[in-house]
Amino acid sequence: MGFNTFLQFEKLFSVSLRNGLTRPKSVRGLGVKMINMGEIFAYSRINNIRMGRVPLSQKEANSYLLEPNDLLFARQSLVRSGAGKCSIFLGDSESVTWESHIIRARLNKNIACPQFYYYFFNSILGRQAIDSIVEQVAAAGIRGSDLAKLPVPFPPLPEQEAIAHILGTLDDKIELNQQMNQTLEAMARAIFKSWFVDFDPVRAKMEGRQPVGMDAATAEVFPDSFEESALGLIPKGWRVGTISDLGKIVTGKTPSTKISKYFGGNIPFITPSDMDGRKIMRKTARYLTKEGANSVQTAQIPAESILVSCIGSDMGKVTCTARSSVTNQQINSIIVYKKYSKEYVYYNLSSRKIELLNLAGGGSAVPILNKGHFSIIDILLPNEKLLRNFEKLANLISIKIEKNDEQSETLTNLRDILLSKLISGEIRVKEAEKLLEAVA
């Protein structure tokens, strides 16, 4: 039931494929925004994101500015699976160019829907097509001439557009959830900073004012003066402790990779590369079996543990476990004692990335913060009643974040299923629309 018609990819172009511009680091920093390989691998749909800038002449601007719905392909990658990775440029409020390790494809919109072909090249069939032209030497790479000759499906334009609309609707909702979560977490961070970094409620009470943004009962818990401490002036009655005061510290461990039965189960095995900036860790690249987890029993951690990456360029990444998990040895975890606030610990540590890097020896080749040094890092400990108030407030925000994450996970799974089935022609648009209505 697959598509019957295939064309060489170049038959769909409105202009020929083009590699981007080369710009040395010495001239970067000002000018037109430039999409580099980092953006290609970080974003599949590129739309008004931050990126580096380069100078661009008027002559270059005539040929090297992107248009909405241009497809971008990675010419090279350190790993085979990254070569030919396809992203789509959806637009920007400014002019944008692209660098020389990226191939731009601009399609004739009278016969081809760019978003359909973006989804094709991100499907199993599309990746197989790309893999057939990958050349592996020192690094994996593709040639534009080979990409142009690839056979691609060519259903009628209305069908292309309908498939792109279904998959795009799911991606739009997933991105909206991510934006909502960023806003929610920013709200929680603002409250944390006001209460525990800037001490706004304490300063207000010192000046005889009612602290803003809180009820009288919450305001009552804040002191109205400061006292000296090892960290400088802190609110009266609060104290300075260490991370080990907050809970049990667990350093992770990797099960033997030589024993295959240890891997492939359903217990998350978390490494720094899995820590992608989201507050709650819901998905990992690898999973352990019970046997695998039991082989590193001392490294097992429960749900709602706070994880901190303590090595190298990943230093200072912080996340929370959604369920019982195991981490590798590059992560120290805190199983927070009940009398302390998990939310407070998370927002405190996630605001201290630069400090953690400096404590680990930021000038060394590979900075590392071992369990001993991590455990004795100073931390401000407010009174328990205030911590409970913050936990209650931040937890309401966390519940909303988790709900959005759960919905996004469901939508992502549906998108991936529909992507495979629609692109292969296994199901038709009408069937997919019914599935989309069921989760709307």
N, C-alpha and C positions, 0 to 999 in steps of 0.2 A: 504493500500500500504506500510505498515511498514515492518521492517526486520522480516524474518521468523524464523531465527535461533538464539537461546539464549544459552549461556553457563554460568556456574558459573565462576566468575571472576578469581578464583584461577587456572582454567584450562589454563589461558593465561600466567601464571607466568613462568619466567625462573629460579627464585629462590623464596623462601618463603618471605612473607611480613616480614619487620623488623622495629622495633622501633629504634629511634636514641639513642644517648649517653646523659648521665647526666653529667653536669659540673658545679660545684659551681662557684659563681661570683669571688671567691678569686683566681681562677686559670685562669680566662679568660683574654684575651688581646693579647696573643702571640700564634703563632702556625698556625694551619690549619683553613681556613675559615669555619664557621659553620652557616648553615641556621637555624634560630630560627622562632618562631611563628610570629614575627613581619614581617619577609620577606614573609612568606606564605600569610599573609593577605594583604600585600602591593603590592605583585607582583604575577601575574598568570603565567607569563613566566619568569623564573629566568635565567639570562644570564649575567655573568660578572658584578655583582652589588657589592657594598660595604656591608660588614657584619662583625660581630665580629669574633674573633679567639679563638681557644682553643688548648691546647697541645694534641697530639695524639701519642700513642705508635705504633710501627711497627705492633704489633699483631692486634691492633684495626684498623689500616689502611687497613689490609687485608680484613676486613669485613664491614668497615663503611665509605668508600669513595663512593661518588655518581658517576654515569656514565651518559653521555648525554641521555636524554629522559627518565630518571627515573621519575615516578609519585610520588608526595608527598601529603599526606592527613593530615589535622589537626585533631589530636585525640580529642581535647577539644576546647571549645569556651564559652565565657560568654553568647552568644546568640545562640539559636538553629540553625539559618541559617548559622552560621559559622562553626559548627561541621561538619567535613568531607570535608571541603573546599579543592579543588584539585588544585595544581599547577604542572607545569612541569619544570624540570631542563634541560635547553638546553645546558649547558656546561659552562666552566670557564677556564681561562688561568692558574689557580692554582687548587690544590686539594681542595675538599669541602666535609665536612661531614654534619650531620644533628642532631638535638637535640631530646630528648626523647619524646616530645609531638607530634612528627611527625611520620607518618607511611610511609615507602618507599615501593613502588611497582615497580618491574622490570619485564618487559614483554618479552616474547619470540618473537623476531622480525621476526621469520620465519612464524608466524601465526597471529601476532597482531601488529598493528601500534600504538605506544604509544601516538602519537599526536591525533589520532582518539579518543582514550579513554579519553584523557585529555578533548577534546571537549565534549564527551559524558557526563562526570561527571560535566561539567559546563552548560549543557543544562537543560531544564525543566525536561525532563525524568530522567536524571542523578541525579538531585537534589532530585527528588521524591524518587528515589531508595535509596539514602543516608539517606534521612529523615526517611525512614522506619526502619533504624537500630540505629537512634539516641536515646540515653538514657539521660533523663533529671533528674538530682538530684540537687546538688548545682550548677553545670555547665553542659552544654550539651556536650555529648561525644559519640564517636563510638569505637567499639572494632575491632581489626584487624581480629579476627576470624569471625565476622559478615560480614565485608567488603569482605573477601575472598569468602563467600558463595553467595554474591549478583549475581543475574542473569543479564548479560549484553548482548547487541546485538552482533552478530558475523557474519557480512557480509563477503564476500570474501575479502582477503587481498588487491587486487587491488582497490576495492571499498573503503575500509577503507583509503587507501593512497590517493585516489583522493579527498575524502571528507576533509581529513586533509590538503591537498595541497590548496584547495579552501579557507578554513577558515584561514589557515596559511598565505596565500598571503595577505588577508585583514589585519590580525594582523601585518604583517611585514610593510605594508604601514602606518598603524596607528602609529606604533612605530617610523618609519622613520620621520613622521611628527612631533612627539614629540621631537625627537632628533634635528631636524632642528629648531624647536621653541626654544629649550634650547640654541642652538648656536646663534640664532638671538637675544634672550634676553641678552645673555652674551655680545654680541657686544654693545647693547644699554647701559648696565651697565658699560662697560669699558669706553665708551664715557662720561657717567655721572660722573664717578669717576675722570677721567682726567680733566674734565672741572670744576666740582663743589666741589670736595673733595681735590684733589692734586693740583689744580689750575695750571696745566702744561702750558696752553697758557700764563697765566700771568707771570709765571717764565721765560718762553722763551723770552717774550718781555722785561722783566727787564734786561735780558742778551744780548739784541740786536739781538735775533734770531727770525726767522719766525716760529710761531707755526706749528707743523707738523700735517698733516691729515686734513687740512681745507684750504678753499680759502681765499684770501686776505680780502674779504668783511666780512667774519665771524671773522677772526683774528682782524679786526679793532674794533669790538664791545667789545673785552676784554681790560680792563685797563692794565697799565704797572707798577703798584705799589700796595702796600698793605697799610691798615690802621688798627688801633686798634678797637676792638669791644667787645661786651659781650661774643662772641665766640672765642676771640683771634684775630689774624691777618686774615683779609679777604680782597679780592680785593677792591681797592678804588672805591667808588661810589655804592657799593652794601650795603645792610642793613640787619639788623637782625629783623625779625618779629616773629609772632606766627602763629600757624596753623589756628587760627580763621581769620587771615588776608587773607588767601587763598580762603576761600569760606564759605558757610553755613555748620555748623556742625549739623548732624542729628543722634540721638541715636535711635536705632531700638526698636521695640516692638512686642511681640508675640500676635496674635489674640487669643481669647478664644478657647482653644482646646475642650471645651465642646460643641461648636456649629459646628456640622459637615459640614454645608453648607459653612463655611468659607474656607474649604480646598478642593483641588481637581480640581482647575481651571488651568489657564495657566500663572499666575503671579509668578515669582520666589520668594520663601521665603528662604532667605540666612541665614545660621548659620555658626559658625566657622568650623564645620566639613565638610561643602561644600567647604571650601577654601583649595584647594589641591595643591597650589603652582603655578597654572597656572595664567597668567596675567589677562586673560579675563574670567569672570564667565559666562559660557554658560549653565550649567546644575546643578540643585539642587535636593535634595532628596524629598522636598515637594514644592507644589505650592498652591497659594491662588486663590480663586474666587474674583471677583470685590467686592462682599460684604465683604469678609474677609479683603481685602486690605483697603477698606473704613472704616472698624472698627478700623484701626490704621492709620488714614489718615496722621498724623504728622510724621509717620515713612516711608512714601513712598519716594523713591529716583529715579531720572531719570537715563537714560543711561549715561555712562561715568562718573559716580560717583566713587570716590576712597573709598574703604572699608578697615577698620583696625580693626582686632579683638583685644579686649582690656581686656581680662580676662584669667586667668589660664594658662595652658600649651599651649594654642593656641595664647597667647599674641604675637602681632607683625605680624601676617599673614596679607598680603595685596593683594587685587585684585581689578579689575574694573568691573563695571556692563556692560553687553552687551545690556540690555534693562531696562525699568522701573521695579523696584523690591521693595521688602520690606525685611528688615533684623530683626533679633531678637535683644534683648536688650544687647547682649554681643559685639555688633559691633557699632563703631562710623563711620559715613560716611561723606565725604567731597564733597559737590556739588561745584566744583571749579569755581570761578569767571572767566569770559572770558579773563580778562587781564593777567591771570596767565596760566601757562602750566600744563595741566593734566598729561602729560608725566613726567615733572619735579617732580610734587607732588608724583606720583607713585614711581619713582625710588629713590627719597629722603627717603620716609617713609619705603620702602621695604628694605632699607639698614641699618635700625636703630632698628632691632629687639631686640638686647641686651640692647640698651639704653632705649627702651620703657619698657622692663621688669624691669630694674633697677628703672625707674621713678615710676613704679607701686608698688614697694616694692617687689623685687624679692625674698626676704627672707621670706615673709609671706606665710601662707598656701595656700591662693588663691589670687595671685596678681591681682589687678584690677585697671584700669585707667578710671575714670569716665569722663563724658563730660567736666566738668569744668577743670580738670587737663589736659585732652587731648587738649583742646582748646588753652591753654597757653604754650604749648611746643614750644621752640625756633626753628626757621627755617631760613636758609639763603635765602635771596631774591635778586638774581641777577637783573640786569636791564632788563626791559621788552623786549627790542630788542633781547637780548641774549636768553631770555626764548622763544621767538618766533622762533629763529633759531634752538634751541634744540627741540622744539615741532615739527617743520617741519621734522627734521632729524629722530627723534625717531618715529614719526607717520608713516613714510615710512616703518620702521621695524615692527610697530604694524599691519599695513595692511597685511604684509606677514604672520605674526603670526596668525591673524584672519582668513585669507584665508586657512591656513593649519588646523586650528581648525574646520572650517566649513566642510572642506573635511573629516577630521577625524570623525566628527559627522555623516556625511552621510555614511561613510564606517562602522562605528560602528553599526549603525542601520541596514545596509544591512547584516553585519556579524551575528547580533543577530537573524534576520529573517531567514537567511540561516541555522544557527546553529540549530534552532528549527525544521525547515522543513527537513533538511538533516538527522539529527539524528533520527527523527520520521519516516523517509522514505516517508514523504508527497510529496517531489519532489526528482528527481534523479539527478545524477551528471551532465548529459548533460544540463539539464535546468538551474542548478546553474552556470555552466560555461558560459552560454549565459548572465546571469545577471552580472557575474563578468566582462565579456568583455565590457558590456555597461558602466561601471564606470572606466574602465582601462585608 
